Amino acid sequence: MITVLMPVYNVESFIKESIESVLNQSYSDFELLIIDDGSTDNSVNKILELSDSRIRLIKKDKNLGLIDSLNLGIKLARGKYIARMDGDDISTPNRFQKQLDVLLSDSEIKVCGCWLQRFGNHGKIIKHKEFHDEIVAELLMHCSMSLGAVMFEKKALENYHFDENKKHVEDYDFWSRVSWASKLYNIQEVLYHYRSHDKQVTKVFYDIQRKGDIDIKLFLFKKLNYDTGEFPNDLITRMIWLTQKIAMKDLVLFFKWIKQLDHNNRRLKIFSQKELREVLRMIKRKLVFELYFEKTSIGLDKKWRLKALAHLPINEMFFVVIGKIREMLKIKMINKFNKNVVLKS
């Protein structure tokens, strides 16, 4: 019924615990397809120590990368459904059963994810949105499905491949394409524990991922058919990342771009209007917060910020003014407290 697809590379410290979390699932009709990507540590020997007929190990002669392993695994999978799993993470005992129940109960849902909880250095819970319209709209801001924690129908997705040109953002790119043909869903419960350690891709290749995902965002935004002549890629990139100094005209154009996205979506109906508006609201708020309340290194002085207030949407203008008043009151209270402490001492 299920192929559990687990690509591994040099995870000898974690692989046994990860595999055991699969073998101990409450749902047992699966094969565990492990694809070793030319590990140079003791990962393969750790796998071979575990004796279970459901384990199928494929050993690649050389390291070709995660994308190659994923595409190979989908091709070799025998199950009707594919459950992804990383070799350094842990699935809760009821994960497969709960995800399979969702897929079997609604034939329109082709991909089922869940919430994740990090462990190792900290225990933050990653709470993905539940319904398809929410998930797709959130792709405009970030990857809103976790590849390692999903189960999907093989037939529905077997013609989609992970793109070698999207290394380190291959999951985000994958969902940005799949989401237009398949219904996505996330169980609102932690079913997957995500290990945080210094060698994982999200830490080692953070800068590459940061640069790579802007192309995916632009690909999605352009579905709304905005004027790319008036709003070029470099403008959108500058305003989203705020890594360099921006001109006042950039700020004006950015808010005009936001309005055009909203207007075009009402006509084209690409995204849920409700969900898109919420995402656009968060994009605006993030920008304004960084401009007025974060210590940015892009050289914008108080005079520039004061002048820029007149160009903010009314809600954002009130947000800044109220926020600055609260800052002033907080500073006054702290100064008063410190003065009283000095007097008493």
N, C-alpha and C positions, 0 to 999 in steps of 0.2 A: 504493500500500500504506500509506504513512504521510503524514500531514499534520504538518508541524512548525509549531506554533503559537507565534508570537513577537510578543507585544504590545510596543510600544516607545513611549517618551515622553522626548524630550530626552536622547538618549544618543549624540550625535554623536561623542564621543571614543572610544566603544567599539564602535559598531554594526558597523563594517566587519570587525573581528576576530571578532566574534561570528558574523556571517553566514558568513564564510569557514570557520569551524569546522564549520558545517553543510554547506556545499557540498563540503567535502573529506572527508565521511564515506565509510567503506568501503562502506556500503550506500547505493545511489543512487536507489532507486525511491521518491521522495518529492516532495511540493510543500512549499515554504517559504511559509507564509501569514503575512505580516507585517502587523500592524494598527497603524498609526500613530495615536496618541491625540491628534491636534492639536498635534504638536510645534512649538515656537516657535524651535528652533535649526536646525542644518543637517542633522538626522537624515535627512530624506526625500531630500535631494540625495545624501547619502552612500550611501543604499540604491540610488538610481537609477544611480549610477556603476557598480554591479555588474551585469554582463550575464549572466543565466542564465535559461533558459526555465522553470526550476523555481520561480522567485521570483514570488509573487503578492502585490502590495502593495494594501492597502485603506487609504485615507486618510479619517479621520473629520474632519468640518468643525470640530468643537470638542472640547475635552478633557472626556471623560465618565468617566474613571477606569479603572483596571485591571480591575475587576469587569465593567464593560460590555464591555471588549475581550475578556476571556476568554469570556464567554457568547456574544458575537457570533462569535468564532473557532470555538468548538465547533459552532455552528450552520452555519457556512460550510465547515467542513472536509470535504474529499472523500475523505480516506483512511479505511481500515478502522481504523487505529490513529492516535492523536494523540500526538505527542512534544512536550512543552512545552520552551520555551527562552526565556530572558530576553535582552534586547538588550544587556546589559552583561557577559554570562558567556560561557564557552567550553566546548564539548563535546569530549571526546577523540575521535579519528578512528573508533574502533570502538564508540562508545556505542550507536548505533541498532541495529547488527547484534546486539550482545550482548543488548540489551533485547528485541528482536524474537524472538530465539532462545528466550528464557525464555517469552514469551507464547505462542509456537507450540508449545512442548514440553509445556505444561501448560494445558489449556483452562479449568481452574478459576481460574487466575491472570488477573486482569483489569487489574491495575496493577503495573507494574514500575519501581521506583526504583533508587537506587544510593548509593554514598558520594560525598561532595563534598569538595573541597579549596579552601579560601579562598586567594586571592592578592590582592596589592595591599599591604595593611598587614601581613599575617601569613599564615602558611601552614597554619593549623589544619585537620585533617581531621575532617569531620563523619561519624561512623560510625553509620548507622541500623541498627537490628536487622534480621535477615534474614527471619524467618518471620512469617506473618500473626498468629498468637496473640501473639507478642512485640510486634509493631507496635501492635496494638489495645490491649494492656494499657498500653503506654507512652504512648498518647494521654491517659491519665489524668494524666500529668505534663507533657507537652509535645507539640508537633506532631512526629510521628515519620516523616513522609514529606515530602520536599522537592518542592514543586509544580513548580519550574522544571526539575527533573531527572527527571521521570517520563515513561513511555510507557504509554498505556492504550487499551483497546478502546473505540472510540467508541460502539458500540451498547450496551455495558454501562453506560455512564455518561451517555449523552446526555439522560436525564431528570432528571439532577441539575444544578442551576444554582448558581452562586456567588451568595451572598446579599448584596444591597446594604446590608443592615443590619449586616453583619459586616465592615465596611471595616477593612482592615489586619490582620484575623485571618481573612480569607476562606478561606485555604488550610486552616488548622486546623479551621475549621467544616466545610469540604467533606469532609475525611477523617473527621471524627467522624460524618458521616452515611453516606458511601459505604462505609466499612469494615464495615458490618453486612450489606451485600448483595453485596460483591465481595471476592474474595481478593487480598490485597496481598503484595508480595514486594520485597525490596531486594537487588540484587547487591552482594556484599561486596568491592567494588572501586571506586576513584575513577574515575568516568567523566565527571565534571562539575566545572568550576572556577568557583567562586563569587567574584565580585569584591567586595571590601570598599572602600567609599568613603563620604565624608561625606554624600552626598545620597541614599543609598538609604533605602527605606522603613523597614527595620529599625532605623535610627539616628534618623531624623527623627521617627518616630511610635512610639518605644519605649514611652512612657508610655501611649499609647492602646492599644497591643497588650497591654500588661501588664494593663490593666483589662478589655479585651475577652475575654481568654482564660479568665477565671474562670467566665464563663457557660458556656463550652464544657466545662470541667472538671466543673461542677455537672451539666450535661446528661448527661454520661457516668457520673458517680458515681450519679446517680439511677436509672440502669438497674438498680442493685442494690437498689432498693426499700427504702432505709433510712428510719427514722422522721424525717421532715423537721420534725416538731414538736419532738422532743427535740434534733435536730441541725439548726438553722436555717442558711440560707445565710450569714448574717453571721458565724456561728461558724466555719464551714469556711473562709471567705475570710480571716478574721483569722489563723487558724492556718496557712494555707498561705503567706500573704504576710508575716506578722509585721511589719506596718507600724505597729502601735499596741500599747499595753500590754495584756497579757492577764492575766486572773485565774486563780487556781489551779484554779477550777472549769472554766475553759475547757480547761485542759490535761487534766484528768480526763475531760471529755466527749469531747475529741478522740481520745484513745486508746480510749475506749469505742466511738466511731464507727468507728474502724479495725477493731475486733473484729467489729462488726456487719456491716461490708462483707464481711469474710472468711467469716463465718457464712452470710450470705445468698447469697453466690456458690456455696458448697458445695451449697446447695439449688436455686438458680435456674440455675446453670451458664451465666452470661452471659459471663464471661471464662474463659480457661484458669486453673485454680486455681493451678497452679505459677507462671504469669507474674504473676497478680494478687498473690500473696503476695510475690513479689520486688519489685513496684512498691510495695506497702504498706510493705515493709521499708525501701525507699529514702526514702519519704515520712517515715516516723518518724525515720530517721537524719538526714535533712536538717533536720528541725525541732530535734532534740536538738543537733546540731552548732551550729546558729545560736544556740540558747539558751545553750550553755555554752562555745563556743569562738570565736564571732564577737563583735565589738564592736557589739552592737545598740544602737539609739537608742530603745528602747521602755521604758526606765526600770526594768529588772529588776535588783535589787541581789543581792549574794552571798547574803544571808539568804534571799531568795525562791528562788534557785536551789538552795540547800542543802535547803530544805523540799520543793522540787519533786522531788528525787531519789527520795523515797519513792513517788511516783506514776508513775515511769517503768517501762516493761516491764523485766524483769530483764536482758535483753540490752543494752538501752540504758543501764541503770544501770551495768553493768560497763564499757561503752564510755566513759562519762563518767569513772568512777573511774580506769581505766587511763590515759586520756588526760591527766587532771590530774596523775597521778603522773609521767608522761613529761614534762609541762611543767615540773614542779618540778625533776626531774633535769637537764633541759636548762639551766634557769636556773642551777642550782648549778655545772654544768660551765663555763658561760660566765663566771660570776663567778670561778671558780677560775682559768680561763685568763687573764682580765683581771688578776687579782691577781699571777699569775706574771710577766706581761709588765711590770707596774709594778715589781716587785722586781728584775727583770733590768735594767731601764733605770736 
